[in-house]
Amino acid sequence: METYIFKCEGCEGQKPIPIQEAEMAEIDERRPIQKHCPTCRTMTNWMLAFPDQLPGGDRRK
């Protein structure tokens, strides 16, 4: 299981979240994942904070 830094769309807080392989396909398609934010205290969308660090090579080319 890999851990990535995600950003809450509600409060913009960042948090490391362990991700399973089944969830990686969803993240690769730039879809947000739904997780509970301890700061907002609600279910919010979380986006990858550093999308260039996804496995699969350099995307800036």
N, CA, C and O atoms as CSV, one atom per row, in Angstrom:
chain,resi,resn,atom,element,x,y,z
A,1,MET,N,N,0.848,-1.167,0.000
A,1,MET,CA,C,0.000,0.000,0.000
A,1,MET,C,C,0.901,1.240,0.000
A,1,MET,O,O,1.796,1.367,0.836
A,2,GLU,N,N,0.656,2.145,-0.940
A,2,GLU,CA,C,1.415,3.385,-1.062
A,2,GLU,C,C,0.722,4.495,-0.272
A,2,GLU,O,O,-0.492,4.449,-0.072
A,3,THR,N,N,1.482,5.484,0.175
A,3,THR,CA,C,0.929,6.643,0.858
A,3,THR,C,C,1.215,7.883,0.024
A,3,THR,O,O,2.351,8.114,-0.388
A,4,TYR,N,N,0.178,8.681,-0.223
A,4,TYR,CA,C,0.301,9.909,-1.003
A,4,TYR,C,C,-0.269,11.070,-0.200
A,4,TYR,O,O,-1.103,10.877,0.685
A,5,ILE,N,N,0.191,12.282,-0.520
A,5,ILE,CA,C,-0.316,13.479,0.133
A,5,ILE,C,C,-1.520,13.984,-0.660
A,5,ILE,O,O,-1.432,14.204,-1.868
A,6,PHE,N,N,-2.648,14.166,0.036
A,6,PHE,CA,C,-3.872,14.651,-0.584
A,6,PHE,C,C,-4.268,15.978,0.036
A,6,PHE,O,O,-3.908,16.280,1.174
A,7,LYS,N,N,-5.020,16.773,-0.734
A,7,LYS,CA,C,-5.485,18.076,-0.273
A,7,LYS,C,C,-7.005,18.084,-0.230
A,7,LYS,O,O,-7.663,17.686,-1.191
A,8,CYS,N,N,-7.557,18.536,0.885
A,8,CYS,CA,C,-9.000,18.642,1.070
A,8,CYS,C,C,-9.517,19.816,0.239
A,8,CYS,O,O,-8.947,20.907,0.285
A,9,GLU,N,N,-10.586,19.600,-0.514
A,9,GLU,CA,C,-11.156,20.686,-1.306
A,9,GLU,C,C,-11.918,21.685,-0.443
A,9,GLU,O,O,-12.156,22.814,-0.873
A,10,GLY,N,N,-12.302,21.291,0.756
A,10,GLY,CA,C,-13.051,22.185,1.630
A,10,GLY,C,C,-12.158,23.190,2.352
A,10,GLY,O,O,-12.373,24.398,2.251
A,11,CYS,N,N,-11.162,22.694,3.075
A,11,CYS,CA,C,-10.308,23.575,3.876
A,11,CYS,C,C,-8.892,23.696,3.323
A,11,CYS,O,O,-8.086,24.461,3.852
A,12,GLU,N,N,-8.582,22.952,2.268
A,12,GLU,CA,C,-7.265,22.929,1.626
A,12,GLU,C,C,-6.171,22.376,2.537
A,12,GLU,O,O,-4.984,22.574,2.281
A,13,GLY,N,N,-6.575,21.684,3.598
A,13,GLY,CA,C,-5.604,21.030,4.455
A,13,GLY,C,C,-5.005,19.824,3.743
A,13,GLY,O,O,-5.658,19.202,2.905
A,14,GLN,N,N,-3.766,19.499,4.078
A,14,GLN,CA,C,-3.092,18.366,3.442
A,14,GLN,C,C,-2.910,17.247,4.452
A,14,GLN,O,O,-2.705,17.481,5.643
A,15,LYS,N,N,-2.991,16.012,3.937
A,15,LYS,CA,C,-2.927,14.845,4.819
A,15,LYS,C,C,-2.374,13.656,4.041
A,15,LYS,O,O,-2.769,13.441,2.895
A,16,PRO,N,N,-1.473,12.882,4.631
A,16,PRO,CA,C,-1.025,11.648,3.975
A,16,PRO,C,C,-2.119,10.586,4.097
A,16,PRO,O,O,-2.653,10.349,5.180
A,17,ILE,N,N,-2.440,9.957,2.975
A,17,ILE,CA,C,-3.488,8.932,2.954
A,17,ILE,C,C,-2.940,7.686,2.272
A,17,ILE,O,O,-2.472,7.765,1.136
A,18,PRO,N,N,-2.988,6.536,2.942
A,18,PRO,CA,C,-2.588,5.291,2.274
A,18,PRO,C,C,-3.637,4.902,1.237
A,18,PRO,O,O,-4.838,4.950,1.503
A,19,ILE,N,N,-3.165,4.517,0.051
A,19,ILE,CA,C,-4.055,4.199,-1.060
A,19,ILE,C,C,-3.830,2.761,-1.495
A,19,ILE,O,O,-2.690,2.322,-1.646
A,20,GLN,N,N,-4.921,2.027,-1.697
A,20,GLN,CA,C,-4.847,0.660,-2.198
A,20,GLN,C,C,-4.791,0.688,-3.719
A,20,GLN,O,O,-5.158,1.683,-4.343
A,21,GLU,N,N,-4.335,-0.396,-4.304
A,21,GLU,CA,C,-4.204,-0.468,-5.763
A,21,GLU,C,C,-5.535,-0.267,-6.465
A,21,GLU,O,O,-5.564,0.298,-7.558
A,22,ALA,N,N,-6.640,-0.711,-5.872
A,22,ALA,CA,C,-7.955,-0.557,-6.494
A,22,ALA,C,C,-8.330,0.920,-6.636
A,22,ALA,O,O,-9.032,1.297,-7.574
A,23,GLU,N,N,-7.864,1.753,-5.707
A,23,GLU,CA,C,-8.172,3.177,-5.759
A,23,GLU,C,C,-7.242,3.947,-6.701
A,23,GLU,O,O,-7.571,5.066,-7.093
A,24,MET,N,N,-6.100,3.382,-7.070
A,24,MET,CA,C,-5.132,4.085,-7.914
A,24,MET,C,C,-5.714,4.432,-9.281
A,24,MET,O,O,-5.411,5.501,-9.814
A,25,ALA,N,N,-6.533,3.569,-9.862
A,25,ALA,CA,C,-7.130,3.846,-11.181
A,25,ALA,C,C,-8.011,5.089,-11.105
A,25,ALA,O,O,-8.024,5.898,-12.033
A,26,GLU,N,N,-8.734,5.241,-10.024
A,26,GLU,CA,C,-9.590,6.417,-9.846
A,26,GLU,C,C,-8.748,7.684,-9.743
A,26,GLU,O,O,-9.108,8.721,-10.302
A,27,ILE,N,N,-7.637,7.602,-9.037
A,27,ILE,CA,C,-6.765,8.754,-8.870
A,27,ILE,C,C,-6.069,9.091,-10.189
A,27,ILE,O,O,-5.894,10.267,-10.510
A,28,ASP,N,N,-5.673,8.080,-10.951
A,28,ASP,CA,C,-5.022,8.310,-12.236
A,28,ASP,C,C,-5.913,9.083,-13.199
A,28,ASP,O,O,-5.406,9.816,-14.048
A,29,GLU,N,N,-7.217,8.936,-13.085
A,29,GLU,CA,C,-8.152,9.627,-13.962
A,29,GLU,C,C,-8.500,11.011,-13.427
A,29,GLU,O,O,-9.422,11.647,-13.937
A,30,ARG,N,N,-7.790,11.490,-12.418
A,30,ARG,CA,C,-7.977,12.814,-11.820
A,30,ARG,C,C,-9.342,12.997,-11.161
A,30,ARG,O,O,-9.845,14.116,-11.061
A,31,ARG,N,N,-9.927,11.914,-10.723
A,31,ARG,CA,C,-11.186,12.007,-9.992
A,31,ARG,C,C,-10.862,12.163,-8.505
A,31,ARG,O,O,-9.925,11.539,-8.007
A,32,PRO,N,N,-11.624,12.984,-7.802
A,32,PRO,CA,C,-11.386,13.113,-6.366
A,32,PRO,C,C,-11.861,11.869,-5.624
A,32,PRO,O,O,-12.743,11.151,-6.097
A,33,ILE,N,N,-11.278,11.623,-4.475
A,33,ILE,CA,C,-11.742,10.539,-3.627
A,33,ILE,C,C,-12.460,11.158,-2.437
A,33,ILE,O,O,-12.142,12.276,-2.032
A,34,GLN,N,N,-13.415,10.445,-1.879
A,34,GLN,CA,C,-14.188,10.934,-0.745
A,34,GLN,C,C,-13.609,10.358,0.543
A,34,GLN,O,O,-13.552,9.141,0.722
A,35,LYS,N,N,-13.184,11.238,1.425
A,35,LYS,CA,C,-12.660,10.842,2.733
A,35,LYS,C,C,-13.170,11.834,3.774
A,35,LYS,O,O,-13.575,12.947,3.438
A,36,HIS,N,N,-13.144,11.427,5.014
A,36,HIS,CA,C,-13.516,12.318,6.119
A,36,HIS,C,C,-12.341,13.245,6.418
A,36,HIS,O,O,-11.206,12.791,6.561
A,37,CYS,N,N,-12.619,14.539,6.512
A,37,CYS,CA,C,-11.577,15.517,6.853
A,37,CYS,C,C,-11.670,15.827,8.344
A,37,CYS,O,O,-12.712,16.289,8.809
A,38,PRO,N,N,-10.604,15.585,9.101
A,38,PRO,CA,C,-10.646,15.868,10.535
A,38,PRO,C,C,-10.712,17.367,10.834
A,38,PRO,O,O,-11.180,17.754,11.905
A,39,THR,N,N,-10.256,18.212,9.919
A,39,THR,CA,C,-10.305,19.661,10.122
A,39,THR,C,C,-11.700,20.199,9.863
A,39,THR,O,O,-12.256,20.916,10.695
A,40,CYS,N,N,-12.284,19.851,8.686
A,40,CYS,CA,C,-13.648,20.294,8.321
A,40,CYS,C,C,-14.717,19.523,9.093
A,40,CYS,O,O,-15.822,20.018,9.315
A,41,ARG,N,N,-14.367,18.309,9.494
A,41,ARG,CA,C,-15.289,17.386,10.163
A,41,ARG,C,C,-16.475,16.999,9.278
A,41,ARG,O,O,-17.593,16.822,9.762
A,42,THR,N,N,-16.214,16.872,7.970
A,42,THR,CA,C,-17.229,16.443,7.014
A,42,THR,C,C,-16.581,15.515,5.995
A,42,THR,O,O,-15.357,15.412,5.913
A,43,MET,N,N,-17.436,14.835,5.212
A,43,MET,CA,C,-16.942,14.058,4.087
A,43,MET,C,C,-16.692,15.032,2.943
A,43,MET,O,O,-17.613,15.718,2.500
A,44,THR,N,N,-15.465,15.096,2.465
A,44,THR,CA,C,-15.126,16.024,1.392
A,44,THR,C,C,-14.348,15.301,0.311
A,44,THR,O,O,-13.887,14.174,0.495
A,45,ASN,N,N,-14.212,15.972,-0.816
A,45,ASN,CA,C,-13.377,15.450,-1.894
A,45,ASN,C,C,-11.922,15.758,-1.597
A,45,ASN,O,O,-11.583,16.837,-1.111
A,46,TRP,N,N,-11.071,14.790,-1.900
A,46,TRP,CA,C,-9.629,14.938,-1.722
A,46,TRP,C,C,-8.962,14.733,-3.075
A,46,TRP,O,O,-9.220,13.744,-3.761
A,47,MET,N,N,-8.109,15.668,-3.450
A,47,MET,CA,C,-7.357,15.581,-4.699
A,47,MET,C,C,-5.885,15.385,-4.359
A,47,MET,O,O,-5.415,15.814,-3.305
A,48,LEU,N,N,-5.175,14.740,-5.254
A,48,LEU,CA,C,-3.753,14.524,-5.069
A,48,LEU,C,C,-3.050,15.876,-5.011
A,48,LEU,O,O,-3.189,16.677,-5.935
A,49,ALA,N,N,-2.298,16.144,-3.943
A,49,ALA,CA,C,-1.649,17.439,-3.759
A,49,ALA,C,C,-0.483,17.629,-4.725
A,49,ALA,O,O,-0.213,18.751,-5.154
A,50,PHE,N,N,0.208,16.550,-5.069
A,50,PHE,CA,C,1.356,16.617,-5.957
A,50,PHE,C,C,1.151,15.632,-7.101
A,50,PHE,O,O,1.739,14.551,-7.085
A,51,PRO,N,N,0.322,15.982,-8.107
A,51,PRO,CA,C,-0.030,15.020,-9.161
A,51,PRO,C,C,1.154,14.564,-10.011
A,51,PRO,O,O,1.076,13.506,-10.635
A,52,ASP,N,N,2.244,15.326,-10.055
A,52,ASP,CA,C,3.411,14.923,-10.839
A,52,ASP,C,C,4.150,13.741,-10.219
A,52,ASP,O,O,5.028,13.165,-10.862
A,53,GLN,N,N,3.815,13.369,-8.991
A,53,GLN,CA,C,4.502,12.290,-8.317
A,53,GLN,C,C,3.798,10.950,-8.443
A,53,GLN,O,O,4.160,9.994,-7.757
A,54,LEU,N,N,2.802,10.868,-9.304
A,54,LEU,CA,C,2.161,9.584,-9.545
A,54,LEU,C,C,3.119,8.655,-10.279
A,54,LEU,O,O,3.944,9.123,-11.064
A,55,PRO,N,N,3.027,7.353,-10.042
A,55,PRO,CA,C,3.875,6.433,-10.775
A,55,PRO,C,C,3.546,6.459,-12.261
A,55,PRO,O,O,2.412,6.752,-12.638
A,56,GLY,N,N,4.510,6.161,-13.097
A,56,GLY,CA,C,4.260,6.128,-14.530
A,56,GLY,C,C,5.119,7.095,-15.305
A,56,GLY,O,O,4.902,7.291,-16.501
A,57,GLY,N,N,6.078,7.695,-14.662
A,57,GLY,CA,C,6.993,8.577,-15.376
A,57,GLY,C,C,6.640,10.049,-15.262
A,57,GLY,O,O,5.670,10.441,-14.613
A,58,ASP,N,N,7.458,10.835,-15.911
A,58,ASP,CA,C,7.319,12.284,-15.884
A,58,ASP,C,C,6.184,12.709,-16.817
A,58,ASP,O,O,6.196,12.366,-17.999
A,59,ARG,N,N,5.208,13.452,-16.297
A,59,ARG,CA,C,4.054,13.875,-17.094
A,59,ARG,C,C,4.242,15.276,-17.676
A,59,ARG,O,O,3.365,15.763,-18.389
A,60,ARG,N,N,5.360,15.927,-17.388
A,60,ARG,CA,C,5.566,17.289,-17.864
A,60,ARG,C,C,6.146,17.344,-19.262
A,60,ARG,O,O,6.388,18.434,-19.781
A,61,LYS,N,N,6.375,16.213,-19.878
A,61,LYS,CA,C,6.978,16.209,-21.214
A,61,LYS,C,C,5.965,16.513,-22.280
A,61,LYS,O,O,6.305,16.549,-23.463
